[in-house]
């Protein structure tokens, strides 16, 4: 499923990298511990987290993730947004909790994407 479809169905607010919304999402990964995301997420995954600092951009770039969904209506700081724009990493905001968004994403794309 394409990132654009997911953003529409999950009612996500897209903050950066709108030109990447045609990318295919291969699955999802939910986690807030950066080392865990680095060790276990897969290329093309959509990362669900409550982290908002700029290190999330480095992890998403390193793992070639499809994008980052920040939950609980948390807002990334300006440095994070600037880095996301520089690296062309999609950041999206959800008002929902990680558990809720993870379940909805799984319903949309399943375990294989």
Gaussian input, Z-matrix of N, CA and C with variables (Angstrom, degrees):
# hf/3-21g

backbone

0 1
 N
 C     1     B1
 C     2     B2     1     A1
 N     3     B3     2     A2     1     D1
 C     4     B4     3     A3     2     D2
 C     5     B5     4     A4     3     D3
 N     6     B6     5     A5     4     D4
 C     7     B7     6     A6     5     D5
 C     8     B8     7     A7     6     D6
 N     9     B9     8     A8     7     D7
 C    10    B10     9     A9     8     D8
 C    11    B11    10    A10     9     D9
 N    12    B12    11    A11    10    D10
 C    13    B13    12    A12    11    D11
 C    14    B14    13    A13    12    D12
 N    15    B15    14    A14    13    D13
 C    16    B16    15    A15    14    D14
 C    17    B17    16    A16    15    D15
 N    18    B18    17    A17    16    D16
 C    19    B19    18    A18    17    D17
 C    20    B20    19    A19    18    D18
 N    21    B21    20    A20    19    D19
 C    22    B22    21    A21    20    D20
 C    23    B23    22    A22    21    D21
 N    24    B24    23    A23    22    D22
 C    25    B25    24    A24    23    D23
 C    26    B26    25    A25    24    D24
 N    27    B27    26    A26    25    D25
 C    28    B28    27    A27    26    D26
 C    29    B29    28    A28    27    D27
 N    30    B30    29    A29    28    D28
 C    31    B31    30    A30    29    D29
 C    32    B32    31    A31    30    D30
 N    33    B33    32    A32    31    D31
 C    34    B34    33    A33    32    D32
 C    35    B35    34    A34    33    D33
 N    36    B36    35    A35    34    D34
 C    37    B37    36    A36    35    D35
 C    38    B38    37    A37    36    D36
 N    39    B39    38    A38    37    D37
 C    40    B40    39    A39    38    D38
 C    41    B41    40    A40    39    D39
 N    42    B42    41    A41    40    D40
 C    43    B43    42    A42    41    D41
 C    44    B44    43    A43    42    D42
 N    45    B45    44    A44    43    D43
 C    46    B46    45    A45    44    D44
 C    47    B47    46    A46    45    D45
 N    48    B48    47    A47    46    D46
 C    49    B49    48    A48    47    D47
 C    50    B50    49    A49    48    D48
 N    51    B51    50    A50    49    D49
 C    52    B52    51    A51    50    D50
 C    53    B53    52    A52    51    D51
 N    54    B54    53    A53    52    D52
 C    55    B55    54    A54    53    D53
 C    56    B56    55    A55    54    D54
 N    57    B57    56    A56    55    D55
 C    58    B58    57    A57    56    D56
 C    59    B59    58    A58    57    D57
 N    60    B60    59    A59    58    D58
 C    61    B61    60    A60    59    D59
 C    62    B62    61    A61    60    D60
 N    63    B63    62    A62    61    D61
 C    64    B64    63    A63    62    D62
 C    65    B65    64    A64    63    D63
 N    66    B66    65    A65    64    D64
 C    67    B67    66    A66    65    D65
 C    68    B68    67    A67    66    D66
 N    69    B69    68    A68    67    D67
 C    70    B70    69    A69    68    D68
 C    71    B71    70    A70    69    D69
 N    72    B72    71    A71    70    D70
 C    73    B73    72    A72    71    D71
 C    74    B74    73    A73    72    D72
 N    75    B75    74    A74    73    D73
 C    76    B76    75    A75    74    D74
 C    77    B77    76    A76    75    D75
 N    78    B78    77    A77    76    D76
 C    79    B79    78    A78    77    D77
 C    80    B80    79    A79    78    D78
 N    81    B81    80    A80    79    D79
 C    82    B82    81    A81    80    D80
 C    83    B83    82    A82    81    D81
 N    84    B84    83    A83    82    D82
 C    85    B85    84    A84    83    D83
 C    86    B86    85    A85    84    D84
 N    87    B87    86    A86    85    D85
 C    88    B88    87    A87    86    D86
 C    89    B89    88    A88    87    D87
 N    90    B90    89    A89    88    D88
 C    91    B91    90    A90    89    D89
 C    92    B92    91    A91    90    D90
 N    93    B93    92    A92    91    D91
 C    94    B94    93    A93    92    D92
 C    95    B95    94    A94    93    D93
 N    96    B96    95    A95    94    D94
 C    97    B97    96    A96    95    D95
 C    98    B98    97    A97    96    D96
 N    99    B99    98    A98    97    D97
 C   100   B100    99    A99    98    D98
 C   101   B101   100   A100    99    D99
 N   102   B102   101   A101   100   D100
 C   103   B103   102   A102   101   D101
 C   104   B104   103   A103   102   D102
 N   105   B105   104   A104   103   D103
 C   106   B106   105   A105   104   D104
 C   107   B107   106   A106   105   D105
 N   108   B108   107   A107   106   D106
 C   109   B109   108   A108   107   D107
 C   110   B110   109   A109   108   D108
 N   111   B111   110   A110   109   D109
 C   112   B112   111   A111   110   D110
 C   113   B113   112   A112   111   D111
 N   114   B114   113   A113   112   D112
 C   115   B115   114   A114   113   D113
 C   116   B116   115   A115   114   D114
 N   117   B117   116   A116   115   D115
 C   118   B118   117   A117   116   D116
 C   119   B119   118   A118   117   D117
 N   120   B120   119   A119   118   D118
 C   121   B121   120   A120   119   D119
 C   122   B122   121   A121   120   D120
 N   123   B123   122   A122   121   D121
 C   124   B124   123   A123   122   D122
 C   125   B125   124   A124   123   D123
 N   126   B126   125   A125   124   D124
 C   127   B127   126   A126   125   D125
 C   128   B128   127   A127   126   D126
 N   129   B129   128   A128   127   D127
 C   130   B130   129   A129   128   D128
 C   131   B131   130   A130   129   D129
 N   132   B132   131   A131   130   D130
 C   133   B133   132   A132   131   D131
 C   134   B134   133   A133   132   D132
 N   135   B135   134   A134   133   D133
 C   136   B136   135   A135   134   D134
 C   137   B137   136   A136   135   D135
 N   138   B138   137   A137   136   D136
 C   139   B139   138   A138   137   D137
 C   140   B140   139   A139   138   D138
 N   141   B141   140   A140   139   D139
 C   142   B142   141   A141   140   D140
 C   143   B143   142   A142   141   D141
 N   144   B144   143   A143   142   D142
 C   145   B145   144   A144   143   D143
 C   146   B146   145   A145   144   D144
 N   147   B147   146   A146   145   D145
 C   148   B148   147   A147   146   D146
 C   149   B149   148   A148   147   D147
 N   150   B150   149   A149   148   D148
 C   151   B151   150   A150   149   D149
 C   152   B152   151   A151   150   D150
 N   153   B153   152   A152   151   D151
 C   154   B154   153   A153   152   D152
 C   155   B155   154   A154   153   D153
 N   156   B156   155   A155   154   D154
 C   157   B157   156   A156   155   D155
 C   158   B158   157   A157   156   D156
 N   159   B159   158   A158   157   D157
 C   160   B160   159   A159   158   D158
 C   161   B161   160   A160   159   D159
 N   162   B162   161   A161   160   D160
 C   163   B163   162   A162   161   D161
 C   164   B164   163   A163   162   D162
 N   165   B165   164   A164   163   D163
 C   166   B166   165   A165   164   D164
 C   167   B167   166   A166   165   D165
 N   168   B168   167   A167   166   D166
 C   169   B169   168   A168   167   D167
 C   170   B170   169   A169   168   D168
 N   171   B171   170   A170   169   D169
 C   172   B172   171   A171   170   D170
 C   173   B173   172   A172   171   D171
 N   174   B174   173   A173   172   D172
 C   175   B175   174   A174   173   D173
 C   176   B176   175   A175   174   D174
 N   177   B177   176   A176   175   D175
 C   178   B178   177   A177   176   D176
 C   179   B179   178   A178   177   D177
 N   180   B180   179   A179   178   D178
 C   181   B181   180   A180   179   D179
 C   182   B182   181   A181   180   D180
 N   183   B183   182   A182   181   D181
 C   184   B184   183   A183   182   D182
 C   185   B185   184   A184   183   D183
 N   186   B186   185   A185   184   D184
 C   187   B187   186   A186   185   D185
 C   188   B188   187   A187   186   D186
 N   189   B189   188   A188   187   D187
 C   190   B190   189   A189   188   D188
 C   191   B191   190   A190   189   D189
 N   192   B192   191   A191   190   D190
 C   193   B193   192   A192   191   D191
 C   194   B194   193   A193   192   D192
 N   195   B195   194   A194   193   D193
 C   196   B196   195   A195   194   D194
 C   197   B197   196   A196   195   D195
 N   198   B198   197   A197   196   D196
 C   199   B199   198   A198   197   D197
 C   200   B200   199   A199   198   D198
 N   201   B201   200   A200   199   D199
 C   202   B202   201   A201   200   D200
 C   203   B203   202   A202   201   D201
 N   204   B204   203   A203   202   D202
 C   205   B205   204   A204   203   D203
 C   206   B206   205   A205   204   D204
 N   207   B207   206   A206   205   D205
 C   208   B208   207   A207   206   D206
 C   209   B209   208   A208   207   D207
 N   210   B210   209   A209   208   D208
 C   211   B211   210   A210   209   D209
 C   212   B212   211   A211   210   D210
 N   213   B213   212   A212   211   D211
 C   214   B214   213   A213   212   D212
 C   215   B215   214   A214   213   D213
 N   216   B216   215   A215   214   D214
 C   217   B217   216   A216   215   D215
 C   218   B218   217   A217   216   D216
 N   219   B219   218   A218   217   D217
 C   220   B220   219   A219   218   D218
 C   221   B221   220   A220   219   D219
 N   222   B222   221   A221   220   D220
 C   223   B223   222   A222   221   D221
 C   224   B224   223   A223   222   D222
 N   225   B225   224   A224   223   D223
 C   226   B226   225   A225   224   D224
 C   227   B227   226   A226   225   D225
 N   228   B228   227   A227   226   D226
 C   229   B229   228   A228   227   D227
 C   230   B230   229   A229   228   D228
 N   231   B231   230   A230   229   D229
 C   232   B232   231   A231   230   D230
 C   233   B233   232   A232   231   D231
 N   234   B234   233   A233   232   D232
 C   235   B235   234   A234   233   D233
 C   236   B236   235   A235   234   D234
 N   237   B237   236   A236   235   D235
 C   238   B238   237   A237   236   D236
 C   239   B239   238   A238   237   D237
 N   240   B240   239   A239   238   D238
 C   241   B241   240   A240   239   D239
 C   242   B242   241   A241   240   D240
 N   243   B243   242   A242   241   D241
 C   244   B244   243   A243   242   D242
 C   245   B245   244   A244   243   D243
 N   246   B246   245   A245   244   D244
 C   247   B247   246   A246   245   D245
 C   248   B248   247   A247   246   D246
 N   249   B249   248   A248   247   D247
 C   250   B250   249   A249   248   D248
 C   251   B251   250   A250   249   D249
 N   252   B252   251   A251   250   D250
 C   253   B253   252   A252   251   D251
 C   254   B254   253   A253   252   D252
 N   255   B255   254   A254   253   D253
 C   256   B256   255   A255   254   D254
 C   257   B257   256   A256   255   D255
 N   258   B258   257   A257   256   D256
 C   259   B259   258   A258   257   D257
 C   260   B260   259   A259   258   D258
 N   261   B261   260   A260   259   D259
 C   262   B262   261   A261   260   D260
 C   263   B263   262   A262   261   D261
 N   264   B264   263   A263   262   D262
 C   265   B265   264   A264   263   D263
 C   266   B266   265   A265   264   D264
 N   267   B267   266   A266   265   D265
 C   268   B268   267   A267   266   D266
 C   269   B269   268   A268   267   D267
 N   270   B270   269   A269   268   D268
 C   271   B271   270   A270   269   D269
 C   272   B272   271   A271   270   D270
 N   273   B273   272   A272   271   D271
 C   274   B274   273   A273   272   D272
 C   275   B275   274   A274   273   D273
 N   276   B276   275   A275   274   D274
 C   277   B277   276   A276   275   D275
 C   278   B278   277   A277   276   D276
 N   279   B279   278   A278   277   D277
 C   280   B280   279   A279   278   D278
 C   281   B281   280   A280   279   D279
 N   282   B282   281   A281   280   D280
 C   283   B283   282   A282   281   D281
 C   284   B284   283   A283   282   D282
 N   285   B285   284   A284   283   D283
 C   286   B286   285   A285   284   D284
 C   287   B287   286   A286   285   D285
 N   288   B288   287   A287   286   D286
 C   289   B289   288   A288   287   D287
 C   290   B290   289   A289   288   D288
 N   291   B291   290   A290   289   D289
 C   292   B292   291   A291   290   D290
 C   293   B293   292   A292   291   D291
 N   294   B294   293   A293   292   D292
 C   295   B295   294   A294   293   D293
 C   296   B296   295   A295   294   D294
 N   297   B297   296   A296   295   D295
 C   298   B298   297   A297   296   D296
 C   299   B299   298   A298   297   D297
 N   300   B300   299   A299   298   D298
 C   301   B301   300   A300   299   D299
 C   302   B302   301   A301   300   D300
 N   303   B303   302   A302   301   D301
 C   304   B304   303   A303   302   D302
 C   305   B305   304   A304   303   D303
 N   306   B306   305   A305   304   D304
 C   307   B307   306   A306   305   D305
 C   308   B308   307   A307   306   D306
 N   309   B309   308   A308   307   D307
 C   310   B310   309   A309   308   D308
 C   311   B311   310   A310   309   D309
 N   312   B312   311   A311   310   D310
 C   313   B313   312   A312   311   D311
 C   314   B314   313   A313   312   D312
 N   315   B315   314   A314   313   D313
 C   316   B316   315   A315   314   D314
 C   317   B317   316   A316   315   D315
 N   318   B318   317   A317   316   D316
 C   319   B319   318   A318   317   D317
 C   320   B320   319   A319   318   D318
 N   321   B321   320   A320   319   D319
 C   322   B322   321   A321   320   D320
 C   323   B323   322   A322   321   D321
 N   324   B324   323   A323   322   D322
 C   325   B325   324   A324   323   D323
 C   326   B326   325   A325   324   D324
 N   327   B327   326   A326   325   D325
 C   328   B328   327   A327   326   D326
 C   329   B329   328   A328   327   D327
 N   330   B330   329   A329   328   D328
 C   331   B331   330   A330   329   D329
 C   332   B332   331   A331   330   D330
 N   333   B333   332   A332   331   D331
 C   334   B334   333   A333   332   D332
 C   335   B335   334   A334   333   D333
 N   336   B336   335   A335   334   D334
 C   337   B337   336   A336   335   D335
 C   338   B338   337   A337   336   D336

   B1=1.4522
   B2=1.5225
   B3=1.3135
   B4=1.4580
   B5=1.5294
   B6=1.3159
   B7=1.4613
   B8=1.5275
   B9=1.3020
   B10=1.4634
   B11=1.5267
   B12=1.3361
   B13=1.4628
   B14=1.5249
   B15=1.3297
   B16=1.4650
   B17=1.5238
   B18=1.3313
   B19=1.4701
   B20=1.5293
   B21=1.3162
   B22=1.4671
   B23=1.5244
   B24=1.3263
   B25=1.4736
   B26=1.5312
   B27=1.3357
   B28=1.4663
   B29=1.5243
   B30=1.3244
   B31=1.4637
   B32=1.5281
   B33=1.3326
   B34=1.4548
   B35=1.5197
   B36=1.3168
   B37=1.4590
   B38=1.5277
   B39=1.3188
   B40=1.4592
   B41=1.5250
   B42=1.3432
   B43=1.4597
   B44=1.5178
   B45=1.3302
   B46=1.4642
   B47=1.5274
   B48=1.3191
   B49=1.4704
   B50=1.5250
   B51=1.3150
   B52=1.4704
   B53=1.5292
   B54=1.3194
   B55=1.4684
   B56=1.5278
   B57=1.3262
   B58=1.4638
   B59=1.5313
   B60=1.3195
   B61=1.4615
   B62=1.5217
   B63=1.3163
   B64=1.4627
   B65=1.5306
   B66=1.3252
   B67=1.4716
   B68=1.5247
   B69=1.3275
   B70=1.4635
   B71=1.5244
   B72=1.3077
   B73=1.4633
   B74=1.5223
   B75=1.3307
   B76=1.4653
   B77=1.5217
   B78=1.3188
   B79=1.4578
   B80=1.5128
   B81=1.2965
   B82=1.4621
   B83=1.5100
   B84=1.3242
   B85=1.4532
   B86=1.5202
   B87=1.3175
   B88=1.4566
   B89=1.5154
   B90=1.3223
   B91=1.4539
   B92=1.5072
   B93=1.3271
   B94=1.4541
   B95=1.5271
   B96=1.3096
   B97=1.4593
   B98=1.5272
   B99=1.3195
   B100=1.4584
   B101=1.5240
   B102=1.3191
   B103=1.4668
   B104=1.5263
   B105=1.3242
   B106=1.4578
   B107=1.5277
   B108=1.3109
   B109=1.4682
   B110=1.5246
   B111=1.3222
   B112=1.4668
   B113=1.5220
   B114=1.3139
   B115=1.4660
   B116=1.5305
   B117=1.3230
   B118=1.4601
   B119=1.5231
   B120=1.3168
   B121=1.4673
   B122=1.5282
   B123=1.3148
   B124=1.4715
   B125=1.5255
   B126=1.3167
   B127=1.4535
   B128=1.5244
   B129=1.3180
   B130=1.4517
   B131=1.5168
   B132=1.3398
   B133=1.4643
   B134=1.5190
   B135=1.3036
   B136=1.4518
   B137=1.5188
   B138=1.3294
   B139=1.4604
   B140=1.5205
   B141=1.3250
   B142=1.4634
   B143=1.5245
   B144=1.3406
   B145=1.4575
   B146=1.5246
   B147=1.3177
   B148=1.4583
   B149=1.5282
   B150=1.3192
   B151=1.4681
   B152=1.5259
   B153=1.3274
   B154=1.4647
   B155=1.5274
   B156=1.3173
   B157=1.4714
   B158=1.5268
   B159=1.3204
   B160=1.4652
   B161=1.5258
   B162=1.3146
   B163=1.4659
   B164=1.5260
   B165=1.3392
   B166=1.4665
   B167=1.5273
   B168=1.3116
   B169=1.4655
   B170=1.5278
   B171=1.3188
   B172=1.4653
   B173=1.5297
   B174=1.3260
   B175=1.4686
   B176=1.5272
   B177=1.3232
   B178=1.4671
   B179=1.5280
   B180=1.3147
   B181=1.4754
   B182=1.5282
   B183=1.3148
   B184=1.4651
   B185=1.5277
   B186=1.3210
   B187=1.4697
   B188=1.5254
   B189=1.3203
   B190=1.4662
   B191=1.5256
   B192=1.3387
   B193=1.4541
   B194=1.5203
   B195=1.3283
   B196=1.4664
   B197=1.5247
   B198=1.3150
   B199=1.4593
   B200=1.5082
   B201=1.3306
   B202=1.4617
   B203=1.5215
   B204=1.3247
   B205=1.4662
   B206=1.5281
   B207=1.3177
   B208=1.4618
   B209=1.5198
   B210=1.3279
   B211=1.4696
   B212=1.5222
   B213=1.3373
   B214=1.4646
   B215=1.5256
   B216=1.3317
   B217=1.4625
   B218=1.5337
   B219=1.3193
   B220=1.4683
   B221=1.5196
   B222=1.3069
   B223=1.4559
   B224=1.5248
   B225=1.3298
   B226=1.4652
   B227=1.5254
   B228=1.3227
   B229=1.4621
   B230=1.5324
   B231=1.3077
   B232=1.4642
   B233=1.5274
   B234=1.3346
   B235=1.4621
   B236=1.5282
   B237=1.3276
   B238=1.4622
   B239=1.5276
   B240=1.3102
   B241=1.4636
   B242=1.5265
   B243=1.3251
   B244=1.4680
   B245=1.5246
   B246=1.3359
   B247=1.4640
   B248=1.5367
   B249=1.3244
   B250=1.4713
   B251=1.5264
   B252=1.3192
   B253=1.4668
   B254=1.5266
   B255=1.3335
   B256=1.4672
   B257=1.5209
   B258=1.3344
   B259=1.4643
   B260=1.5313
   B261=1.3344
   B262=1.4590
   B263=1.5349
   B264=1.3224
   B265=1.4664
   B266=1.5304
   B267=1.3339
   B268=1.4632
   B269=1.5308
   B270=1.3212
   B271=1.4631
   B272=1.5160
   B273=1.3301
   B274=1.4497
   B275=1.5201
   B276=1.3181
   B277=1.4609
   B278=1.5231
   B279=1.3363
   B280=1.4626
   B281=1.5249
   B282=1.3179
   B283=1.4535
   B284=1.5233
   B285=1.3378
   B286=1.4574
   B287=1.5215
   B288=1.3188
   B289=1.4610
   B290=1.5247
   B291=1.3178
   B292=1.4635
   B293=1.5302
   B294=1.3091
   B295=1.4637
   B296=1.5292
   B297=1.3227
   B298=1.4615
   B299=1.5322
   B300=1.3201
   B301=1.4607
   B302=1.5266
   B303=1.3160
   B304=1.4719
   B305=1.5220
   B306=1.3214
   B307=1.4576
   B308=1.5162
   B309=1.3139
   B310=1.4686
   B311=1.5240
   B312=1.3360
   B313=1.4525
   B314=1.5199
   B315=1.3281
   B316=1.4573
   B317=1.5353
   B318=1.3240
   B319=1.4690
   B320=1.5288
   B321=1.3277
   B322=1.4608
   B323=1.5168
   B324=1.3393
   B325=1.4605
   B326=1.5221
   B327=1.3218
   B328=1.4567
   B329=1.5111
   B330=1.3004
   B331=1.4618
   B332=1.5141
   B333=1.3285
   B334=1.4547
   B335=1.5041
   B336=1.3512
   B337=1.4632
   B338=1.4643
   A1=108.41
   A2=116.10
   A3=120.66
   A4=111.11
   A5=114.58
   A6=121.37
   A7=111.08
   A8=117.81
   A9=121.64
   A10=111.11
   A11=117.17
   A12=121.33
   A13=110.83
   A14=115.44
   A15=120.18
   A16=110.38
   A17=117.12
   A18=119.36
   A19=110.96
   A20=116.68
   A21=120.19
   A22=111.09
   A23=116.97
   A24=120.74
   A25=112.54
   A26=117.02
   A27=120.36
   A28=111.78
   A29=116.98
   A30=123.30
   A31=111.28
   A32=114.64
   A33=120.88
   A34=110.19
   A35=115.36
   A36=121.20
   A37=107.37
   A38=117.12
   A39=121.96
   A40=109.27
   A41=116.02
   A42=120.63
   A43=113.39
   A44=117.47
   A45=120.53
   A46=110.67
   A47=115.67
   A48=125.06
   A49=113.73
   A50=116.40
   A51=120.67
   A52=111.95
   A53=116.87
   A54=120.25
   A55=112.58
   A56=118.00
   A57=121.34
   A58=112.81
   A59=117.40
   A60=120.30
   A61=113.58
   A62=117.84
   A63=120.94
   A64=112.05
   A65=116.85
   A66=121.21
   A67=110.52
   A68=115.57
   A69=121.66
   A70=108.99
   A71=116.12
   A72=122.57
   A73=108.01
   A74=116.57
   A75=121.29
   A76=113.33
   A77=116.96
   A78=121.51
   A79=109.09
   A80=115.94
   A81=120.35
   A82=111.17
   A83=114.43
   A84=120.43
   A85=107.69
   A86=116.42
   A87=122.12
   A88=108.86
   A89=115.95
   A90=120.22
   A91=111.70
   A92=114.79
   A93=121.26
   A94=112.89
   A95=116.79
   A96=121.34
   A97=107.85
   A98=116.58
   A99=120.58
   A100=112.57
   A101=117.80
   A102=120.17
   A103=110.87
   A104=117.66
   A105=121.39
   A106=110.46
   A107=117.14
   A108=121.19
   A109=109.93
   A110=116.72
   A111=120.30
   A112=111.36
   A113=116.92
   A114=120.82
   A115=112.94
   A116=118.01
   A117=119.16
   A118=117.20
   A119=118.76
   A120=118.58
   A121=109.33
   A122=114.74
   A123=120.75
   A124=109.66
   A125=115.93
   A126=122.10
   A127=110.18
   A128=116.34
   A129=121.29
   A130=114.87
   A131=117.97
   A132=120.66
   A133=111.03
   A134=115.14
   A135=122.92
   A136=105.92
   A137=116.74
   A138=122.37
   A139=110.21
   A140=116.03
   A141=123.18
   A142=107.75
   A143=116.08
   A144=120.68
   A145=111.28
   A146=116.40
   A147=120.56
   A148=111.29
   A149=117.01
   A150=121.01
   A151=110.35
   A152=116.53
   A153=120.75
   A154=113.28
   A155=118.15
   A156=120.88
   A157=110.89
   A158=116.10
   A159=119.61
   A160=114.69
   A161=119.31
   A162=120.06
   A163=112.48
   A164=117.90
   A165=119.67
   A166=110.88
   A167=116.22
   A168=119.89
   A169=109.59
   A170=116.76
   A171=120.87
   A172=110.88
   A173=117.12
   A174=120.97
   A175=110.25
   A176=117.09
   A177=120.53
   A178=110.97
   A179=116.94
   A180=121.13
   A181=109.85
   A182=116.97
   A183=122.46
   A184=111.66
   A185=116.92
   A186=122.43
   A187=112.87
   A188=117.26
   A189=122.53
   A190=110.99
   A191=115.23
   A192=121.70
   A193=110.34
   A194=116.38
   A195=121.76
   A196=111.57
   A197=117.28
   A198=121.38
   A199=110.92
   A200=113.98
   A201=121.71
   A202=108.52
   A203=115.51
   A204=120.94
   A205=106.76
   A206=116.07
   A207=121.56
   A208=107.23
   A209=116.13
   A210=122.24
   A211=112.18
   A212=114.53
   A213=123.85
   A214=112.41
   A215=116.32
   A216=122.87
   A217=112.54
   A218=116.52
   A219=120.24
   A220=108.73
   A221=116.10
   A222=121.95
   A223=110.12
   A224=117.37
   A225=119.49
   A226=110.24
   A227=115.78
   A228=119.00
   A229=110.14
   A230=116.23
   A231=121.76
   A232=112.82
   A233=117.28
   A234=120.41
   A235=111.18
   A236=115.76
   A237=120.37
   A238=110.48
   A239=117.01
   A240=120.77
   A241=111.17
   A242=116.42
   A243=120.00
   A244=110.49
   A245=116.30
   A246=120.03
   A247=110.62
   A248=117.09
   A249=120.87
   A250=110.66
   A251=116.53
   A252=120.31
   A253=110.38
   A254=116.45
   A255=120.84
   A256=112.04
   A257=116.77
   A258=122.21
   A259=112.86
   A260=116.65
   A261=123.12
   A262=112.14
   A263=115.16
   A264=123.00
   A265=108.63
   A266=118.16
   A267=119.92
   A268=111.71
   A269=114.75
   A270=121.71
   A271=106.75
   A272=114.73
   A273=121.64
   A274=109.25
   A275=116.13
   A276=121.87
   A277=108.80
   A278=115.76
   A279=122.15
   A280=109.36
   A281=115.34
   A282=119.49
   A283=111.19
   A284=116.71
   A285=121.38
   A286=113.29
   A287=114.40
   A288=121.42
   A289=109.41
   A290=116.97
   A291=122.60
   A292=111.40
   A293=117.74
   A294=121.94
   A295=110.85
   A296=115.77
   A297=121.69
   A298=111.37
   A299=117.19
   A300=121.40
   A301=110.44
   A302=117.20
   A303=121.00
   A304=110.87
   A305=116.64
   A306=120.77
   A307=112.37
   A308=116.14
   A309=120.25
   A310=111.03
   A311=117.00
   A312=120.16
   A313=110.22
   A314=117.40
   A315=121.11
   A316=110.79
   A317=116.72
   A318=119.77
   A319=111.04
   A320=116.92
   A321=121.26
   A322=113.24
   A323=116.80
   A324=118.70
   A325=114.11
   A326=117.43
   A327=119.11
   A328=112.14
   A329=116.38
   A330=121.01
   A331=112.51
   A332=119.03
   A333=120.57
   A334=114.36
   A335=118.46
   A336=121.38
   A337=110.69
   D1=144.23
   D2=-179.26
   D3=-80.64
   D4=150.25
   D5=-179.26
   D6=-58.00
   D7=-37.01
   D8=179.96
   D9=-59.03
   D10=-44.61
   D11=179.27
   D12=-62.90
   D13=-40.86
   D14=-179.52
   D15=-65.09
   D16=-43.92
   D17=-179.85
   D18=-61.51
   D19=-37.13
   D20=179.18
   D21=-69.83
   D22=-47.96
   D23=-176.07
   D24=-68.66
   D25=-31.72
   D26=179.81
   D27=-95.09
   D28=1.72
   D29=179.38
   D30=53.47
   D31=52.40
   D32=-179.97
   D33=-90.50
   D34=145.24
   D35=175.33
   D36=-92.91
   D37=117.48
   D38=-178.76
   D39=-86.21
   D40=123.80
   D41=-178.88
   D42=-101.46
   D43=-31.79
   D44=-175.71
   D45=-141.77
   D46=160.94
   D47=171.29
   D48=55.74
   D49=48.80
   D50=178.23
   D51=-59.50
   D52=-26.59
   D53=179.97
   D54=-70.23
   D55=-10.75
   D56=179.09
   D57=-96.46
   D58=6.44
   D59=-176.27
   D60=-70.84
   D61=-11.47
   D62=176.28
   D63=-85.44
   D64=-2.91
   D65=-179.69
   D66=-66.61
   D67=145.61
   D68=176.75
   D69=-83.18
   D70=135.17
   D71=177.73
   D72=-96.52
   D73=126.94
   D74=-176.09
   D75=-90.71
   D76=-14.58
   D77=-177.53
   D78=166.28
   D79=-166.07
   D80=-179.95
   D81=-135.51
   D82=159.27
   D83=174.36
   D84=-143.66
   D85=129.26
   D86=179.83
   D87=-113.21
   D88=124.64
   D89=178.38
   D90=179.69
   D91=153.58
   D92=-179.42
   D93=-116.38
   D94=-8.71
   D95=178.11
   D96=-91.73
   D97=113.06
   D98=-172.44
   D99=-57.95
   D100=-40.65
   D101=-179.26
   D102=-64.51
   D103=-33.78
   D104=177.20
   D105=-67.44
   D106=-43.01
   D107=178.77
   D108=-64.21
   D109=-41.39
   D110=178.22
   D111=-63.17
   D112=-37.09
   D113=-176.45
   D114=-79.85
   D115=-30.14
   D116=-167.60
   D117=-121.48
   D118=-17.14
   D119=178.43
   D120=-74.61
   D121=160.94
   D122=-177.36
   D123=-119.87
   D124=155.09
   D125=176.36
   D126=-52.85
   D127=134.34
   D128=179.38
   D129=85.71
   D130=-4.75
   D131=176.87
   D132=-69.49
   D133=153.37
   D134=171.60
   D135=-100.44
   D136=121.29
   D137=-174.01
   D138=-93.01
   D139=127.03
   D140=178.13
   D141=-107.28
   D142=123.67
   D143=-175.59
   D144=-153.98
   D145=163.67
   D146=170.41
   D147=-103.75
   D148=-1.75
   D149=178.01
   D150=-69.01
   D151=143.87
   D152=-178.32
   D153=-128.82
   D154=-3.65
   D155=-176.38
   D156=-78.00
   D157=166.60
   D158=-172.12
   D159=-70.47
   D160=-13.40
   D161=177.47
   D162=-65.59
   D163=-21.88
   D164=177.67
   D165=-64.58
   D166=-29.35
   D167=179.97
   D168=-69.20
   D169=-42.09
   D170=178.93
   D171=-61.16
   D172=-41.50
   D173=179.11
   D174=-66.20
   D175=-45.04
   D176=179.83
   D177=-61.68
   D178=-39.02
   D179=178.92
   D180=-68.52
   D181=-46.16
   D182=-179.29
   D183=-57.66
   D184=-42.18
   D185=-176.23
   D186=-92.42
   D187=-1.04
   D188=-178.77
   D189=53.94
   D190=51.18
   D191=-179.74
   D192=-78.31
   D193=154.16
   D194=-178.99
   D195=-71.15
   D196=-23.75
   D197=-179.74
   D198=164.09
   D199=179.82
   D200=-177.63
   D201=-127.12
   D202=128.50
   D203=171.34
   D204=-104.43
   D205=119.31
   D206=175.69
   D207=-96.72
   D208=124.16
   D209=-173.08
   D210=-95.77
   D211=178.28
   D212=177.29
   D213=59.86
   D214=25.78
   D215=179.36
   D216=56.16
   D217=26.88
   D218=176.46
   D219=-72.97
   D220=148.44
   D221=-177.52
   D222=-114.77
   D223=128.89
   D224=176.62
   D225=-70.78
   D226=151.82
   D227=178.52
   D228=-76.40
   D229=171.39
   D230=-176.47
   D231=-60.83
   D232=-36.95
   D233=179.30
   D234=-63.77
   D235=-39.06
   D236=178.60
   D237=-65.95
   D238=-44.34
   D239=178.99
   D240=-63.37
   D241=-41.19
   D242=179.16
   D243=-62.54
   D244=-45.16
   D245=-179.99
   D246=-64.49
   D247=-40.03
   D248=178.39
   D249=-62.37
   D250=-40.97
   D251=177.80
   D252=-65.57
   D253=-43.75
   D254=179.59
   D255=-61.40
   D256=-38.78
   D257=-177.51
   D258=-92.97
   D259=-3.72
   D260=-179.78
   D261=58.39
   D262=47.76
   D263=178.16
   D264=-104.84
   D265=123.43
   D266=178.06
   D267=-69.05
   D268=128.17
   D269=171.52
   D270=-116.25
   D271=130.40
   D272=178.54
   D273=-127.19
   D274=149.91
   D275=-179.02
   D276=-113.70
   D277=139.04
   D278=173.88
   D279=-126.68
   D280=143.75
   D281=174.01
   D282=-78.96
   D283=-18.35
   D284=-177.03
   D285=-75.18
   D286=167.29
   D287=175.93
   D288=-83.30
   D289=161.04
   D290=-178.74
   D291=-56.58
   D292=-42.67
   D293=-179.47
   D294=-59.47
   D295=-46.45
   D296=-179.22
   D297=-64.42
   D298=-47.56
   D299=-177.76
   D300=-67.18
   D301=-38.92
   D302=177.46
   D303=-60.28
   D304=-45.24
   D305=179.41
   D306=-63.46
   D307=-43.17
   D308=179.64
   D309=-65.95
   D310=-40.39
   D311=178.31
   D312=-63.97
   D313=-42.24
   D314=177.96
   D315=-60.94
   D316=-40.95
   D317=177.71
   D318=-61.46
   D319=-36.84
   D320=-178.01
   D321=-72.68
   D322=-45.40
   D323=-171.48
   D324=-119.61
   D325=-8.20
   D326=-179.96
   D327=70.50
   D328=-164.75
   D329=-175.55
   D330=-86.50
   D331=-14.37
   D332=-176.85
   D333=-110.05
   D334=-15.01
   D335=-179.74
   D336=79.73

